[in-house]
Amino acid sequence: MTNQEQNFYFPLRKGRYEVTPGLYKLGTDFGNGDDDALIFQIDANFTRYRQEKISARQERLDKYYCTDALSPTTQAYIARFIIHQLCQKHPEFFRYEQQKDHHHLSCRLTGDELIFGPDYKLLPSRTNNQNYRDCLDALAMQVQEDMALVEISSAGTNRISALHLCFPNHWAAEDKIGQSFVHSHAPVPGMAKINQQADQLLASLLKRGPFVRFAWGLTNDERLNHHPIAPIDHDAVQWQGRHFDPTHPELYLRVERQVIQGFPTINTLLFTIRTYLYDVAILKQTAVNRQALFSALQTMSAETLHYKGLAQNLPAILAWLENS
């Protein structure tokens, strides 16, 4: 666990909004020490992330965890990799024991004792208080990241075969599961050039990684879960987190750290998505950060502003930043 409350990533330092792959080799130094080389990052906010995941699954698990023709072989391969990563990189929180007929993972942060069969099928356990559906569901609940799997066929087609998405940023797992990379990203403005080279990009991600990339936007609350459909006990407009009130300004920079790990043996990509929120009221106290954000917002196209829910709020946000 990092000594600081959370790591800091600021992908808009150049003061431009760009839609590019923006790939860096995992381990590139972003100023967060050894954590920059980790796929799964654990920090002092773990309990908060865990609780939001529990709330999401209590609402309706199928809304946040979906699979599509996910083979047991792929599932077992990915589960074994995740367990290895957690135990190797975070031995203070995870302990693994392999016995004759099962695998046993002790998770100190959650209190879960996960038991898997020889094929990594999740077995009943008295500590499975959340009634985990399978091994991927159980493992995703031990980390602060969301996860996605993209499988690539021998013919070169690709498909999202699993999504564990408790912290969606205005998109839904149910809408994207089973889609191709191009189809799933079609609504994103500026993706045309990337989509034209999607097959080559995925091949590179599969064989040359792991890589890390970043995406960012703005939100008016600190909630991690911004599913496009609000729970029945929440106000739908307030749930969106897309209303900026200049008389009571509350604004957060939402950064997604996305790690892509390829597995050529099973022709599968694992995407992890770690969401960070930074209070803009604090960020803008540093002139270079304030200017970078101000400039980057000004470079967004009208389509991007609409997609990110900033079109109506932009003038007020820019005035607030400029008058700091």
Disulfide bonds with the S-S distance in Angstrom:
none
